[in-house]
Amino acid sequence: MAIKHPQYPNDWQLPSAIQCLPSPDWASRVSLSIKRDDTIHPFISGNKARKLYSLIQRWQVSPPQQVVTMGGNRSNYLHALGYLCYQKSIPLLALVRGHEPEHYHSTLSDLKRWQVKLTFVDKLTFRQCRENFENVRLLVKEKDLLSEAESSIEWLPEGGSNVEAFNGIMLAVDELTQIPDVIFVPAGTGCTALGIAAAIDKKGWHTQVIAVVVLKGAESISQSLGKLAKQANTPWPKSLTLEHRFCDKGFAKITPEIKKQKAYYEQLWSLPLEPVYSVKMLNAVKAYCDSGMLDNKQVLLWHTGGLQGDT
Ligand SMILES: Cc1ncc(COP(=O)(O)O)c(C=O)c1O
């Protein structure tokens, strides 16, 4: 049967490159390479491109009149979605966590430039919305923020982690030209790692997928991922391990140590990295290498982009 290849937008650079990385002393017995999803597109890159692919296809046939979502004020997903909606002239309303800052950093400035309607909500309300997306609908109605009839609105969860995103991520595994022994990928909601692992299981590969969780105390993500897998009609992937030991001080806590580690890896491999996700993934890779667990293995690191959030 002919395989239907994804119809990616013309300005996306896909398949993304897989680059070999020179092994430093601490990885002398490990073969390292990296999947450069950060290079897909200047604004819709990394796992955001993968997550938004199916949605872009659907919008080509029937675009919504308005989109509503939520995210942190440096959210890479919000940034990518903001650009996409701007490109397609679809109004986007975003509930943003925390107070409105006096001076906008680059993510917020870009969102403003792309005409995203930003509504800042306090942390408690944001958490309630995160825990139950129904609260987003209630809040938006209560504040009278909608400009369209509710039936024509697309509601997207934080980080875009839904079945459509999961399906888009699964497709990325088709681009691998060799079967790695181990894949490392950073995890926020874990949707990206789940999609990669589900695709690996489906192919029957022996590859282990190590999802390096960047949030502190996020043991419950296995439950939300279990729900997502169920919605996607997929069994829990046997290849997937959630690794919680490298969350450091917690989500987006960019300590001087993290900055130092980022500079070290960037110099080592001449790669652009961001401090929230990829540095923690690399810390996990280094610790696994130090322990000898990856000796003689082909290890693939997944660069999930997010470089815009670092300015
Ligand atoms: C750069 C980057 N890497 C990794 C992730 C984590 O993705 P997920 O929420 O699918 O685990 C995100 C969030 O979308 C991200 O922006």
The ligand as an SDF file (V2000), in Angstrom:
LIG
                    3D

 16 16  0  0  0  0  0  0  0  0999 V2000
   11.1830   23.7610   23.3240 C   0  0  0  0  0  0  0  0  0  0  0  0
   10.2260   22.8040   23.9320 C   0  0  0  0  0  0  0  0  0  0  0  0
   10.6450   21.5600   24.1880 N   0  0  0  0  0  0  0  0  0  0  0  0
    9.8420   20.6530   24.7630 C   0  0  0  0  0  0  0  0  0  0  0  0
    8.5400   20.9670   25.0970 C   0  0  0  0  0  0  0  0  0  0  0  0
    7.7180   19.9460   25.7790 C   0  0  0  0  0  0  0  0  0  0  0  0
    6.7130   19.4420   24.9430 O   0  0  0  0  0  0  0  0  0  0  0  0
    5.5630   18.5670   25.5580 P   0  0  0  0  0  0  0  0  0  0  0  0
    4.6260   19.4860   26.2880 O   0  0  0  0  0  0  0  0  0  0  0  0
    4.9060   17.9660   24.3640 O   0  0  0  0  0  0  0  0  0  0  0  0
    6.1720   17.5840   26.4650 O   0  0  0  0  0  0  0  0  0  0  0  0
    8.0410   22.2460   24.8330 C   0  0  0  0  0  0  0  0  0  0  0  0
    6.6570   22.5940   25.0990 C   0  0  0  0  0  0  0  0  0  0  0  0
    5.8550   22.5180   24.1640 O   0  0  0  0  0  0  0  0  0  0  0  0
    8.9120   23.1970   24.2350 C   0  0  0  0  0  0  0  0  0  0  0  0
    8.5110   24.4520   23.9740 O   0  0  0  0  0  0  0  0  0  0  0  0
  1  2  1  0
  2  3  1  0
  2 15  2  0
  3  4  2  0
  4  5  1  0
  5  6  1  0
  5 12  2  0
  6  7  1  0
  7  8  1  0
  8  9  2  0
  8 10  1  0
  8 11  1  0
 12 13  1  0
 12 15  1  0
 13 14  2  0
 15 16  1  0
M  END
$$$$
